[in-house]
Amino acid sequence: MNRYADIKNYDELTASIGNLKDEIERKEKKLGEQYGKAKDFYSPSNLAYLAVRSIMSSVDWAALALKAVRKLKAAIEDKRE
C-alpha cells in the first residue's frame, strides 16, 4: 500500500485507490467468512453440546456406578432379611 503523502500524480492516486478497494474487499470477504463460522459455532445446539460435554467430563462415572452397585446390593440384602 502506498503512503498517501508520497503520491505525486494521478496514476499513482488511481493505483492507490485500486489497492485500497482490493484490500477492503478482501477484508470484507474474510470478515464474512469468520462471521459464518462464528454463527455456526454459537448455534443453540452447538452450545448445548459444549455444555453437556463439559459437564460429562467432570462427572466421576466410576464412583457413581460403584455407589449404585453398593445401594443395589444393600437393597437386595435388606429384602432377603
mmCIF file of the N, C-alpha and C atoms, coordinates in Angstrom:
data_MODEL
# 
_entry.id   MODEL 
# 
loop_
_atom_site.group_PDB 
_atom_site.id 
_atom_site.type_symbol 
_atom_site.label_atom_id 
_atom_site.label_alt_id 
_atom_site.label_comp_id 
_atom_site.label_asym_id 
_atom_site.label_entity_id 
_atom_site.label_seq_id 
_atom_site.pdbx_PDB_ins_code 
_atom_site.Cartn_x 
_atom_site.Cartn_y 
_atom_site.Cartn_z 
_atom_site.occupancy 
_atom_site.B_iso_or_equiv 
_atom_site.pdbx_formal_charge 
_atom_site.auth_seq_id 
_atom_site.auth_comp_id 
_atom_site.auth_asym_id 
_atom_site.auth_atom_id 
_atom_site.pdbx_PDB_model_num 
ATOM 1   N N  . MET A 1 1  ? 0.849   -1.165  0.000   1.00 0.00 ? 1  MET A N  1 
ATOM 2   C CA . MET A 1 1  ? 0.000   0.000   0.000   1.00 0.00 ? 1  MET A CA 1 
ATOM 3   C C  . MET A 1 1  ? 0.900   1.235   0.000   1.00 0.00 ? 1  MET A C  1 
ATOM 4   N N  . ASN A 1 2  ? 0.527   2.196   -0.835  1.00 0.00 ? 2  ASN A N  1 
ATOM 5   C CA . ASN A 1 2  ? 1.308   3.434   -0.923  1.00 0.00 ? 2  ASN A CA 1 
ATOM 6   C C  . ASN A 1 2  ? 1.034   4.337   0.257   1.00 0.00 ? 2  ASN A C  1 
ATOM 7   N N  . ARG A 1 3  ? 2.017   5.112   0.594   1.00 0.00 ? 3  ARG A N  1 
ATOM 8   C CA . ARG A 1 3  ? 1.796   6.157   1.589   1.00 0.00 ? 3  ARG A CA 1 
ATOM 9   C C  . ARG A 1 3  ? 1.160   7.324   0.846   1.00 0.00 ? 3  ARG A C  1 
ATOM 10  N N  . TYR A 1 4  ? 0.138   7.882   1.404   1.00 0.00 ? 4  TYR A N  1 
ATOM 11  C CA . TYR A 1 4  ? -0.615  8.904   0.683   1.00 0.00 ? 4  TYR A CA 1 
ATOM 12  C C  . TYR A 1 4  ? 0.184   10.184  0.503   1.00 0.00 ? 4  TYR A C  1 
ATOM 13  N N  . ALA A 1 5  ? 1.109   10.478  1.377   1.00 0.00 ? 5  ALA A N  1 
ATOM 14  C CA . ALA A 1 5  ? 1.931   11.681  1.236   1.00 0.00 ? 5  ALA A CA 1 
ATOM 15  C C  . ALA A 1 5  ? 2.915   11.543  0.080   1.00 0.00 ? 5  ALA A C  1 
ATOM 16  N N  . ASP A 1 6  ? 3.199   10.295  -0.345  1.00 0.00 ? 6  ASP A N  1 
ATOM 17  C CA . ASP A 1 6  ? 4.157   10.068  -1.429  1.00 0.00 ? 6  ASP A CA 1 
ATOM 18  C C  . ASP A 1 6  ? 3.504   10.081  -2.806  1.00 0.00 ? 6  ASP A C  1 
ATOM 19  N N  . ILE A 1 7  ? 2.199   10.217  -2.896  1.00 0.00 ? 7  ILE A N  1 
ATOM 20  C CA . ILE A 1 7  ? 1.506   10.222  -4.184  1.00 0.00 ? 7  ILE A CA 1 
ATOM 21  C C  . ILE A 1 7  ? 1.793   11.549  -4.881  1.00 0.00 ? 7  ILE A C  1 
ATOM 22  N N  . LYS A 1 8  ? 2.297   11.431  -6.135  1.00 0.00 ? 8  LYS A N  1 
ATOM 23  C CA . LYS A 1 8  ? 2.719   12.641  -6.843  1.00 0.00 ? 8  LYS A CA 1 
ATOM 24  C C  . LYS A 1 8  ? 1.910   12.923  -8.092  1.00 0.00 ? 8  LYS A C  1 
ATOM 25  N N  . ASN A 1 9  ? 1.214   11.912  -8.624  1.00 0.00 ? 9  ASN A N  1 
ATOM 26  C CA . ASN A 1 9  ? 0.443   12.166  -9.841  1.00 0.00 ? 9  ASN A CA 1 
ATOM 27  C C  . ASN A 1 9  ? -0.853  11.358  -9.827  1.00 0.00 ? 9  ASN A C  1 
ATOM 28  N N  . TYR A 1 10 ? -1.636  11.580  -10.860 1.00 0.00 ? 10 TYR A N  1 
ATOM 29  C CA . TYR A 1 10 ? -2.961  10.965  -10.946 1.00 0.00 ? 10 TYR A CA 1 
ATOM 30  C C  . TYR A 1 10 ? -2.875  9.443   -11.061 1.00 0.00 ? 10 TYR A C  1 
ATOM 31  N N  . ASP A 1 11 ? -1.880  8.942   -11.789 1.00 0.00 ? 11 ASP A N  1 
ATOM 32  C CA . ASP A 1 11 ? -1.749  7.492   -11.956 1.00 0.00 ? 11 ASP A CA 1 
ATOM 33  C C  . ASP A 1 11 ? -1.458  6.799   -10.622 1.00 0.00 ? 11 ASP A C  1 
ATOM 34  N N  . GLU A 1 12 ? -0.590  7.395   -9.823  1.00 0.00 ? 12 GLU A N  1 
ATOM 35  C CA . GLU A 1 12 ? -0.302  6.823   -8.505  1.00 0.00 ? 12 GLU A CA 1 
ATOM 36  C C  . GLU A 1 12 ? -1.536  6.872   -7.602  1.00 0.00 ? 12 GLU A C  1 
ATOM 37  N N  . LEU A 1 13 ? -2.303  7.957   -7.712  1.00 0.00 ? 13 LEU A N  1 
ATOM 38  C CA . LEU A 1 13 ? -3.530  8.080   -6.926  1.00 0.00 ? 13 LEU A CA 1 
ATOM 39  C C  . LEU A 1 13 ? -4.528  7.001   -7.330  1.00 0.00 ? 13 LEU A C  1 
ATOM 40  N N  . THR A 1 14 ? -4.687  6.799   -8.633  1.00 0.00 ? 14 THR A N  1 
ATOM 41  C CA . THR A 1 14 ? -5.609  5.779   -9.127  1.00 0.00 ? 14 THR A CA 1 
ATOM 42  C C  . THR A 1 14 ? -5.165  4.386   -8.674  1.00 0.00 ? 14 THR A C  1 
ATOM 43  N N  . ALA A 1 15 ? -3.872  4.116   -8.738  1.00 0.00 ? 15 ALA A N  1 
ATOM 44  C CA . ALA A 1 15 ? -3.356  2.815   -8.303  1.00 0.00 ? 15 ALA A CA 1 
ATOM 45  C C  . ALA A 1 15 ? -3.578  2.625   -6.803  1.00 0.00 ? 15 ALA A C  1 
ATOM 46  N N  . SER A 1 16 ? -3.362  3.660   -6.020  1.00 0.00 ? 16 SER A N  1 
ATOM 47  C CA . SER A 1 16 ? -3.565  3.561   -4.570  1.00 0.00 ? 16 SER A CA 1 
ATOM 48  C C  . SER A 1 16 ? -5.027  3.319   -4.232  1.00 0.00 ? 16 SER A C  1 
ATOM 49  N N  . ILE A 1 17 ? -5.917  4.003   -4.938  1.00 0.00 ? 17 ILE A N  1 
ATOM 50  C CA . ILE A 1 17 ? -7.351  3.799   -4.708  1.00 0.00 ? 17 ILE A CA 1 
ATOM 51  C C  . ILE A 1 17 ? -7.738  2.372   -5.070  1.00 0.00 ? 17 ILE A C  1 
ATOM 52  N N  . GLY A 1 18 ? -7.212  1.863   -6.178  1.00 0.00 ? 18 GLY A N  1 
ATOM 53  C CA . GLY A 1 18 ? -7.482  0.479   -6.570  1.00 0.00 ? 18 GLY A CA 1 
ATOM 54  C C  . GLY A 1 18 ? -6.974  -0.512  -5.531  1.00 0.00 ? 18 GLY A C  1 
ATOM 55  N N  . ASN A 1 19 ? -5.772  -0.257  -5.021  1.00 0.00 ? 19 ASN A N  1 
ATOM 56  C CA . ASN A 1 19 ? -5.216  -1.140  -3.983  1.00 0.00 ? 19 ASN A CA 1 
ATOM 57  C C  . ASN A 1 19 ? -6.069  -1.107  -2.721  1.00 0.00 ? 19 ASN A C  1 
ATOM 58  N N  . LEU A 1 20 ? -6.518  0.080   -2.345  1.00 0.00 ? 20 LEU A N  1 
ATOM 59  C CA . LEU A 1 20 ? -7.373  0.197   -1.159  1.00 0.00 ? 20 LEU A CA 1 
ATOM 60  C C  . LEU A 1 20 ? -8.684  -0.551  -1.347  1.00 0.00 ? 20 LEU A C  1 
ATOM 61  N N  . LYS A 1 21 ? -9.286  -0.413  -2.528  1.00 0.00 ? 21 LYS A N  1 
ATOM 62  C CA . LYS A 1 21 ? -10.547 -1.115  -2.796  1.00 0.00 ? 21 LYS A CA 1 
ATOM 63  C C  . LYS A 1 21 ? -10.343 -2.626  -2.727  1.00 0.00 ? 21 LYS A C  1 
ATOM 64  N N  . ASP A 1 22 ? -9.238  -3.106  -3.304  1.00 0.00 ? 22 ASP A N  1 
ATOM 65  C CA . ASP A 1 22 ? -8.951  -4.547  -3.259  1.00 0.00 ? 22 ASP A CA 1 
ATOM 66  C C  . ASP A 1 22 ? -8.764  -5.029  -1.826  1.00 0.00 ? 22 ASP A C  1 
ATOM 67  N N  . GLU A 1 23 ? -8.035  -4.246  -1.039  1.00 0.00 ? 23 GLU A N  1 
ATOM 68  C CA . GLU A 1 23 ? -7.799  -4.631  0.352   1.00 0.00 ? 23 GLU A CA 1 
ATOM 69  C C  . GLU A 1 23 ? -9.092  -4.624  1.156   1.00 0.00 ? 23 GLU A C  1 
ATOM 70  N N  . ILE A 1 24 ? -9.944  -3.629  0.920   1.00 0.00 ? 24 ILE A N  1 
ATOM 71  C CA . ILE A 1 24 ? -11.231 -3.563  1.621   1.00 0.00 ? 24 ILE A CA 1 
ATOM 72  C C  . ILE A 1 24 ? -12.102 -4.754  1.249   1.00 0.00 ? 24 ILE A C  1 
ATOM 73  N N  . GLU A 1 25 ? -12.163 -5.101  -0.037  1.00 0.00 ? 25 GLU A N  1 
ATOM 74  C CA . GLU A 1 25 ? -12.961 -6.250  -0.475  1.00 0.00 ? 25 GLU A CA 1 
ATOM 75  C C  . GLU A 1 25 ? -12.435 -7.548  0.138   1.00 0.00 ? 25 GLU A C  1 
ATOM 76  N N  . ARG A 1 26 ? -11.114 -7.688  0.191   1.00 0.00 ? 26 ARG A N  1 
ATOM 77  C CA . ARG A 1 26 ? -10.512 -8.894  0.765   1.00 0.00 ? 26 ARG A CA 1 
ATOM 78  C C  . ARG A 1 26 ? -10.848 -9.007  2.257   1.00 0.00 ? 26 ARG A C  1 
ATOM 79  N N  . LYS A 1 27 ? -10.771 -7.889  2.964   1.00 0.00 ? 27 LYS A N  1 
ATOM 80  C CA . LYS A 1 27 ? -11.085 -7.912  4.396   1.00 0.00 ? 27 LYS A CA 1 
ATOM 81  C C  . LYS A 1 27 ? -12.574 -8.132  4.635   1.00 0.00 ? 27 LYS A C  1 
ATOM 82  N N  . GLU A 1 28 ? -13.434 -7.569  3.769   1.00 0.00 ? 28 GLU A N  1 
ATOM 83  C CA . GLU A 1 28 ? -14.878 -7.813  3.901   1.00 0.00 ? 28 GLU A CA 1 
ATOM 84  C C  . GLU A 1 28 ? -15.188 -9.292  3.706   1.00 0.00 ? 28 GLU A C  1 
ATOM 85  N N  . LYS A 1 29 ? -14.552 -9.907  2.722   1.00 0.00 ? 29 LYS A N  1 
ATOM 86  C CA . LYS A 1 29 ? -14.775 -11.330 2.459   1.00 0.00 ? 29 LYS A CA 1 
ATOM 87  C C  . LYS A 1 29 ? -14.304 -12.173 3.645   1.00 0.00 ? 29 LYS A C  1 
ATOM 88  N N  . LYS A 1 30 ? -13.126 -11.851 4.174   1.00 0.00 ? 30 LYS A N  1 
ATOM 89  C CA . LYS A 1 30 ? -12.589 -12.588 5.316   1.00 0.00 ? 30 LYS A CA 1 
ATOM 90  C C  . LYS A 1 30 ? -13.491 -12.428 6.535   1.00 0.00 ? 30 LYS A C  1 
ATOM 91  N N  . LEU A 1 31 ? -13.975 -11.217 6.770   1.00 0.00 ? 31 LEU A N  1 
ATOM 92  C CA . LEU A 1 31 ? -14.864 -10.966 7.898   1.00 0.00 ? 31 LEU A CA 1 
ATOM 93  C C  . LEU A 1 31 ? -16.177 -11.726 7.731   1.00 0.00 ? 31 LEU A C  1 
ATOM 94  N N  . GLY A 1 32 ? -16.698 -11.779 6.507   1.00 0.00 ? 32 GLY A N  1 
ATOM 95  C CA . GLY A 1 32 ? -17.918 -12.534 6.244   1.00 0.00 ? 32 GLY A CA 1 
ATOM 96  C C  . GLY A 1 32 ? -17.743 -14.015 6.516   1.00 0.00 ? 32 GLY A C  1 
ATOM 97  N N  . GLU A 1 33 ? -16.593 -14.562 6.130   1.00 0.00 ? 33 GLU A N  1 
ATOM 98  C CA . GLU A 1 33 ? -16.320 -15.979 6.397   1.00 0.00 ? 33 GLU A CA 1 
ATOM 99  C C  . GLU A 1 33 ? -16.215 -16.239 7.898   1.00 0.00 ? 33 GLU A C  1 
ATOM 100 N N  . GLN A 1 34 ? -15.548 -15.344 8.609   1.00 0.00 ? 34 GLN A N  1 
ATOM 101 C CA . GLN A 1 34 ? -15.405 -15.512 10.054  1.00 0.00 ? 34 GLN A CA 1 
ATOM 102 C C  . GLN A 1 34 ? -16.755 -15.392 10.745  1.00 0.00 ? 34 GLN A C  1 
ATOM 103 N N  . TYR A 1 35 ? -17.628 -14.508 10.255  1.00 0.00 ? 35 TYR A N  1 
ATOM 104 C CA . TYR A 1 35 ? -18.956 -14.366 10.845  1.00 0.00 ? 35 TYR A CA 1 
ATOM 105 C C  . TYR A 1 35 ? -19.751 -15.658 10.661  1.00 0.00 ? 35 TYR A C  1 
ATOM 106 N N  . GLY A 1 36 ? -19.650 -16.249 9.470   1.00 0.00 ? 36 GLY A N  1 
ATOM 107 C CA . GLY A 1 36 ? -20.353 -17.505 9.218   1.00 0.00 ? 36 GLY A CA 1 
ATOM 108 C C  . GLY A 1 36 ? -19.884 -18.613 10.145  1.00 0.00 ? 36 GLY A C  1 
ATOM 109 N N  . LYS A 1 37 ? -18.577 -18.698 10.351  1.00 0.00 ? 37 LYS A N  1 
ATOM 110 C CA . LYS A 1 37 ? -18.038 -19.722 11.254  1.00 0.00 ? 37 LYS A CA 1 
ATOM 111 C C  . LYS A 1 37 ? -18.493 -19.475 12.690  1.00 0.00 ? 37 LYS A C  1 
ATOM 112 N N  . ALA A 1 38 ? -18.460 -18.217 13.122  1.00 0.00 ? 38 ALA A N  1 
ATOM 113 C CA . ALA A 1 38 ? -18.883 -17.892 14.492  1.00 0.00 ? 38 ALA A CA 1 
ATOM 114 C C  . ALA A 1 38 ? -20.370 -18.163 14.672  1.00 0.00 ? 38 ALA A C  1 
ATOM 115 N N  . LYS A 1 39 ? -21.161 -17.846 13.655  1.00 0.00 ? 39 LYS A N  1 
ATOM 116 C CA . LYS A 1 39 ? -22.607 -18.082 13.730  1.00 0.00 ? 39 LYS A CA 1 
ATOM 117 C C  . LYS A 1 39 ? -22.899 -19.573 13.862  1.00 0.00 ? 39 LYS A C  1 
ATOM 118 N N  . ASP A 1 40 ? -22.174 -20.390 13.105  1.00 0.00 ? 40 ASP A N  1 
ATOM 119 C CA . ASP A 1 40 ? -22.353 -21.840 13.207  1.00 0.00 ? 40 ASP A CA 1 
ATOM 120 C C  . ASP A 1 40 ? -21.886 -22.365 14.562  1.00 0.00 ? 40 ASP A C  1 
ATOM 121 N N  . PHE A 1 41 ? -20.766 -21.830 15.049  1.00 0.00 ? 41 PHE A N  1 
ATOM 122 C CA . PHE A 1 41 ? -20.206 -22.316 16.314  1.00 0.00 ? 41 PHE A CA 1 
ATOM 123 C C  . PHE A 1 41 ? -21.117 -21.987 17.491  1.00 0.00 ? 41 PHE A C  1 
ATOM 124 N N  . TYR A 1 42 ? -21.709 -20.805 17.488  1.00 0.00 ? 42 TYR A N  1 
ATOM 125 C CA . TYR A 1 42 ? -22.533 -20.376 18.617  1.00 0.00 ? 42 TYR A CA 1 
ATOM 126 C C  . TYR A 1 42 ? -24.018 -20.667 18.412  1.00 0.00 ? 42 TYR A C  1 
ATOM 127 N N  . SER A 1 43 ? -24.342 -21.666 17.607  1.00 0.00 ? 43 SER A N  1 
ATOM 128 C CA . SER A 1 43 ? -25.738 -22.063 17.441  1.00 0.00 ? 43 SER A CA 1 
ATOM 129 C C  . SER A 1 43 ? -26.225 -22.691 18.746  1.00 0.00 ? 43 SER A C  1 
ATOM 130 N N  . PRO A 1 44 ? -27.530 -22.644 19.021  1.00 0.00 ? 44 PRO A N  1 
ATOM 131 C CA . PRO A 1 44 ? -28.044 -23.219 20.271  1.00 0.00 ? 44 PRO A CA 1 
ATOM 132 C C  . PRO A 1 44 ? -27.683 -24.691 20.448  1.00 0.00 ? 44 PRO A C  1 
ATOM 133 N N  . SER A 1 45 ? -27.757 -25.454 19.378  1.00 0.00 ? 45 SER A N  1 
ATOM 134 C CA . SER A 1 45 ? -27.448 -26.883 19.512  1.00 0.00 ? 45 SER A CA 1 
ATOM 135 C C  . SER A 1 45 ? -25.976 -27.107 19.831  1.00 0.00 ? 45 SER A C  1 
ATOM 136 N N  . ASN A 1 46 ? -25.097 -26.331 19.217  1.00 0.00 ? 46 ASN A N  1 
ATOM 137 C CA . ASN A 1 46 ? -23.672 -26.499 19.494  1.00 0.00 ? 46 ASN A CA 1 
ATOM 138 C C  . ASN A 1 46 ? -23.331 -26.029 20.902  1.00 0.00 ? 46 ASN A C  1 
ATOM 139 N N  . LEU A 1 47 ? -23.957 -24.957 21.377  1.00 0.00 ? 47 LEU A N  1 
ATOM 140 C CA . LEU A 1 47 ? -23.720 -24.504 22.746  1.00 0.00 ? 47 LEU A CA 1 
ATOM 141 C C  . LEU A 1 47 ? -24.210 -25.541 23.753  1.00 0.00 ? 47 LEU A C  1 
ATOM 142 N N  . ALA A 1 48 ? -25.357 -26.154 23.468  1.00 0.00 ? 48 ALA A N  1 
ATOM 143 C CA . ALA A 1 48 ? -25.861 -27.208 24.354  1.00 0.00 ? 48 ALA A CA 1 
ATOM 144 C C  . ALA A 1 48 ? -24.902 -28.394 24.363  1.00 0.00 ? 48 ALA A C  1 
ATOM 145 N N  . TYR A 1 49 ? -24.408 -28.755 23.201  1.00 0.00 ? 49 TYR A N  1 
ATOM 146 C CA . TYR A 1 49 ? -23.442 -29.855 23.109  1.00 0.00 ? 49 TYR A CA 1 
ATOM 147 C C  . TYR A 1 49 ? -22.184 -29.547 23.921  1.00 0.00 ? 49 TYR A C  1 
ATOM 148 N N  . LEU A 1 50 ? -21.669 -28.319 23.802  1.00 0.00 ? 50 LEU A N  1 
ATOM 149 C CA . LEU A 1 50 ? -20.465 -27.945 24.547  1.00 0.00 ? 50 LEU A CA 1 
ATOM 150 C C  . LEU A 1 50 ? -20.713 -27.984 26.050  1.00 0.00 ? 50 LEU A C  1 
ATOM 151 N N  . ALA A 1 51 ? -21.896 -27.547 26.482  1.00 0.00 ? 51 ALA A N  1 
ATOM 152 C CA . ALA A 1 51 ? -22.221 -27.574 27.914  1.00 0.00 ? 51 ALA A CA 1 
ATOM 153 C C  . ALA A 1 51 ? -22.300 -29.011 28.419  1.00 0.00 ? 51 ALA A C  1 
ATOM 154 N N  . VAL A 1 52 ? -22.981 -29.866 27.669  1.00 0.00 ? 52 VAL A N  1 
ATOM 155 C CA . VAL A 1 52 ? -23.102 -31.275 28.074  1.00 0.00 ? 52 VAL A CA 1 
ATOM 156 C C  . VAL A 1 52 ? -21.734 -31.940 28.094  1.00 0.00 ? 52 VAL A C  1 
ATOM 157 N N  . ARG A 1 53 ? -20.927 -31.649 27.099  1.00 0.00 ? 53 ARG A N  1 
ATOM 158 C CA . ARG A 1 53 ? -19.592 -32.255 27.035  1.00 0.00 ? 53 ARG A CA 1 
ATOM 159 C C  . ARG A 1 53 ? -18.736 -31.828 28.227  1.00 0.00 ? 53 ARG A C  1 
ATOM 160 N N  . SER A 1 54 ? -18.822 -30.553 28.616  1.00 0.00 ? 54 SER A N  1 
ATOM 161 C CA . SER A 1 54 ? -18.011 -30.106 29.754  1.00 0.00 ? 54 SER A CA 1 
ATOM 162 C C  . SER A 1 54 ? -18.520 -30.693 31.064  1.00 0.00 ? 54 SER A C  1 
ATOM 163 N N  . ILE A 1 55 ? -19.833 -30.850 31.190  1.00 0.00 ? 55 ILE A N  1 
ATOM 164 C CA . ILE A 1 55 ? -20.391 -31.446 32.409  1.00 0.00 ? 55 ILE A CA 1 
ATOM 165 C C  . ILE A 1 55 ? -20.066 -32.936 32.464  1.00 0.00 ? 55 ILE A C  1 
ATOM 166 N N  . MET A 1 56 ? -20.215 -33.614 31.340  1.00 0.00 ? 56 MET A N  1 
ATOM 167 C CA . MET A 1 56 ? -19.973 -35.057 31.312  1.00 0.00 ? 56 MET A CA 1 
ATOM 168 C C  . MET A 1 56 ? -18.527 -35.386 31.656  1.00 0.00 ? 56 MET A C  1 
ATOM 169 N N  . SER A 1 57 ? -17.603 -34.531 31.255  1.00 0.00 ? 57 SER A N  1 
ATOM 170 C CA . SER A 1 57 ? -16.202 -34.826 31.544  1.00 0.00 ? 57 SER A CA 1 
ATOM 171 C C  . SER A 1 57 ? -15.864 -34.586 33.008  1.00 0.00 ? 57 SER A C  1 
ATOM 172 N N  . SER A 1 58 ? -16.672 -33.798 33.707  1.00 0.00 ? 58 SER A N  1 
ATOM 173 C CA . SER A 1 58 ? -16.366 -33.511 35.111  1.00 0.00 ? 58 SER A CA 1 
ATOM 174 C C  . SER A 1 58 ? -17.039 -34.489 36.073  1.00 0.00 ? 58 SER A C  1 
ATOM 175 N N  . VAL A 1 59 ? -17.898 -35.368 35.566  1.00 0.00 ? 59 VAL A N  1 
ATOM 176 C CA . VAL A 1 59 ? -18.593 -36.336 36.417  1.00 0.00 ? 59 VAL A CA 1 
ATOM 177 C C  . VAL A 1 59 ? -17.725 -37.579 36.575  1.00 0.00 ? 59 VAL A C  1 
ATOM 178 N N  . ASP A 1 60 ? -17.613 -38.066 37.804  1.00 0.00 ? 60 ASP A N  1 
ATOM 179 C CA . ASP A 1 60 ? -16.851 -39.286 38.077  1.00 0.00 ? 60 ASP A CA 1 
ATOM 180 C C  . ASP A 1 60 ? -17.796 -40.481 37.903  1.00 0.00 ? 60 ASP A C  1 
ATOM 181 N N  . TRP A 1 61 ? -17.829 -41.025 36.691  1.00 0.00 ? 61 TRP A N  1 
ATOM 182 C CA . TRP A 1 61 ? -18.776 -42.090 36.360  1.00 0.00 ? 61 TRP A CA 1 
ATOM 183 C C  . TRP A 1 61 ? -18.477 -43.377 37.121  1.00 0.00 ? 61 TRP A C  1 
ATOM 184 N N  . ALA A 1 62 ? -17.220 -43.657 37.366  1.00 0.00 ? 62 ALA A N  1 
ATOM 185 C CA . ALA A 1 62 ? -16.866 -44.881 38.098  1.00 0.00 ? 62 ALA A CA 1 
ATOM 186 C C  . ALA A 1 62 ? -17.392 -44.821 39.526  1.00 0.00 ? 62 ALA A C  1 
ATOM 187 N N  . ALA A 1 63 ? -17.265 -43.668 40.164  1.00 0.00 ? 63 ALA A N  1 
ATOM 188 C CA . ALA A 1 63 ? -17.764 -43.524 41.541  1.00 0.00 ? 63 ALA A CA 1 
ATOM 189 C C  . ALA A 1 63 ? -19.283 -43.640 41.581  1.00 0.00 ? 63 ALA A C  1 
ATOM 190 N N  . LEU A 1 64 ? -19.963 -43.057 40.601  1.00 0.00 ? 64 LEU A N  1 
ATOM 191 C CA . LEU A 1 64 ? -21.427 -43.166 40.550  1.00 0.00 ? 64 LEU A CA 1 
ATOM 192 C C  . LEU A 1 64 ? -21.870 -44.612 40.349  1.00 0.00 ? 64 LEU A C  1 
ATOM 193 N N  . ALA A 1 65 ? -21.197 -45.315 39.453  1.00 0.00 ? 65 ALA A N  1 
ATOM 194 C CA . ALA A 1 65 ? -21.550 -46.716 39.205  1.00 0.00 ? 65 ALA A CA 1 
ATOM 195 C C  . ALA A 1 65 ? -21.297 -47.565 40.445  1.00 0.00 ? 65 ALA A C  1 
ATOM 196 N N  . LEU A 1 66 ? -20.174 -47.334 41.118  1.00 0.00 ? 66 LEU A N  1 
ATOM 197 C CA . LEU A 1 66 ? -19.863 -48.086 42.334  1.00 0.00 ? 66 LEU A CA 1 
ATOM 198 C C  . LEU A 1 66 ? -20.891 -47.814 43.429  1.00 0.00 ? 66 LEU A C  1 
ATOM 199 N N  . LYS A 1 67 ? -21.299 -46.560 43.570  1.00 0.00 ? 67 LYS A N  1 
ATOM 200 C CA . LYS A 1 67 ? -22.310 -46.214 44.574  1.00 0.00 ? 67 LYS A CA 1 
ATOM 201 C C  . LYS A 1 67 ? -23.644 -46.881 44.248  1.00 0.00 ? 67 LYS A C  1 
ATOM 202 N N  . ALA A 1 68 ? -24.017 -46.897 42.960  1.00 0.00 ? 68 ALA A N  1 
ATOM 203 C CA . ALA A 1 68 ? -25.271 -47.533 42.555  1.00 0.00 ? 68 ALA A CA 1 
ATOM 204 C C  . ALA A 1 68 ? -25.235 -49.033 42.834  1.00 0.00 ? 68 ALA A C  1 
ATOM 205 N N  . VAL A 1 69 ? -24.108 -49.664 42.546  1.00 0.00 ? 69 VAL A N  1 
ATOM 206 C CA . VAL A 1 69 ? -23.977 -51.103 42.804  1.00 0.00 ? 69 VAL A CA 1 
ATOM 207 C C  . VAL A 1 69 ? -24.074 -51.385 44.295  1.00 0.00 ? 69 VAL A C  1 
ATOM 208 N N  . ARG A 1 70 ? -23.425 -50.559 45.112  1.00 0.00 ? 70 ARG A N  1 
ATOM 209 C CA . ARG A 1 70 ? -23.484 -50.763 46.568  1.00 0.00 ? 70 ARG A CA 1 
ATOM 210 C C  . ARG A 1 70 ? -24.901 -50.587 47.098  1.00 0.00 ? 70 ARG A C  1 
ATOM 211 N N  . LYS A 1 71 ? -25.628 -49.581 46.588  1.00 0.00 ? 71 LYS A N  1 
ATOM 212 C CA . LYS A 1 71 ? -27.017 -49.375 47.031  1.00 0.00 ? 71 LYS A CA 1 
ATOM 213 C C  . LYS A 1 71 ? -27.898 -50.536 46.593  1.00 0.00 ? 71 LYS A C  1 
ATOM 214 N N  . LEU A 1 72 ? -27.696 -51.011 45.376  1.00 0.00 ? 72 LEU A N  1 
ATOM 215 C CA . LEU A 1 72 ? -28.469 -52.147 44.883  1.00 0.00 ? 72 LEU A CA 1 
ATOM 216 C C  . LEU A 1 72 ? -28.180 -53.392 45.719  1.00 0.00 ? 72 LEU A C  1 
ATOM 217 N N  . LYS A 1 73 ? -26.923 -53.612 46.047  1.00 0.00 ? 73 LYS A N  1 
ATOM 218 C CA . LYS A 1 73 ? -26.545 -54.757 46.875  1.00 0.00 ? 73 LYS A CA 1 
ATOM 219 C C  . LYS A 1 73 ? -27.180 -54.646 48.262  1.00 0.00 ? 73 LYS A C  1 
ATOM 220 N N  . ALA A 1 74 ? -27.160 -53.439 48.838  1.00 0.00 ? 74 ALA A N  1 
ATOM 221 C CA . ALA A 1 74 ? -27.769 -53.235 50.160  1.00 0.00 ? 74 ALA A CA 1 
ATOM 222 C C  . ALA A 1 74 ? -29.274 -53.454 50.100  1.00 0.00 ? 74 ALA A C  1 
ATOM 223 N N  . ALA A 1 75 ? -29.922 -53.008 49.025  1.00 0.00 ? 75 ALA A N  1 
ATOM 224 C CA . ALA A 1 75 ? -31.368 -53.199 48.885  1.00 0.00 ? 75 ALA A CA 1 
ATOM 225 C C  . ALA A 1 75 ? -31.711 -54.674 48.755  1.00 0.00 ? 75 ALA A C  1 
ATOM 226 N N  . ILE A 1 76 ? -30.908 -55.421 48.010  1.00 0.00 ? 76 ILE A N  1 
ATOM 227 C CA . ILE A 1 76 ? -31.142 -56.862 47.855  1.00 0.00 ? 76 ILE A CA 1 
ATOM 228 C C  . ILE A 1 76 ? -30.953 -57.576 49.188  1.00 0.00 ? 76 ILE A C  1 
ATOM 229 N N  . GLU A 1 77 ? -29.923 -57.204 49.937  1.00 0.00 ? 77 GLU A N  1 
ATOM 230 C CA . GLU A 1 77 ? -29.682 -57.834 51.239  1.00 0.00 ? 77 GLU A CA 1 
ATOM 231 C C  . GLU A 1 77 ? -30.798 -57.511 52.229  1.00 0.00 ? 77 GLU A C  1 
ATOM 232 N N  . ASP A 1 78 ? -31.336 -56.284 52.178  1.00 0.00 ? 78 ASP A N  1 
ATOM 233 C CA . ASP A 1 78 ? -32.450 -55.912 53.059  1.00 0.00 ? 78 ASP A CA 1 
ATOM 234 C C  . ASP A 1 78 ? -33.701 -56.722 52.730  1.00 0.00 ? 78 ASP A C  1 
ATOM 235 N N  . LYS A 1 79 ? -33.941 -56.999 51.462  1.00 0.00 ? 79 LYS A N  1 
ATOM 236 C CA . LYS A 1 79 ? -35.125 -57.773 51.068  1.00 0.00 ? 79 LYS A CA 1 
ATOM 237 C C  . LYS A 1 79 ? -34.997 -59.224 51.507  1.00 0.00 ? 79 LYS A C  1 
ATOM 238 N N  . ARG A 1 80 ? -33.780 -59.736 51.536  1.00 0.00 ? 80 ARG A N  1 
ATOM 239 C CA . ARG A 1 80 ? -33.563 -61.125 51.943  1.00 0.00 ? 80 ARG A CA 1 
ATOM 240 C C  . ARG A 1 80 ? -33.860 -61.316 53.428  1.00 0.00 ? 80 ARG A C  1 
ATOM 241 N N  . GLU A 1 81 ? -33.658 -60.286 54.207  1.00 0.00 ? 81 GLU A N  1 
ATOM 242 C CA . GLU A 1 81 ? -33.854 -60.412 55.660  1.00 0.00 ? 81 GLU A CA 1 
ATOM 243 C C  . GLU A 1 81 ? -35.261 -60.302 56.026  1.00 0.00 ? 81 GLU A C  1 
# 
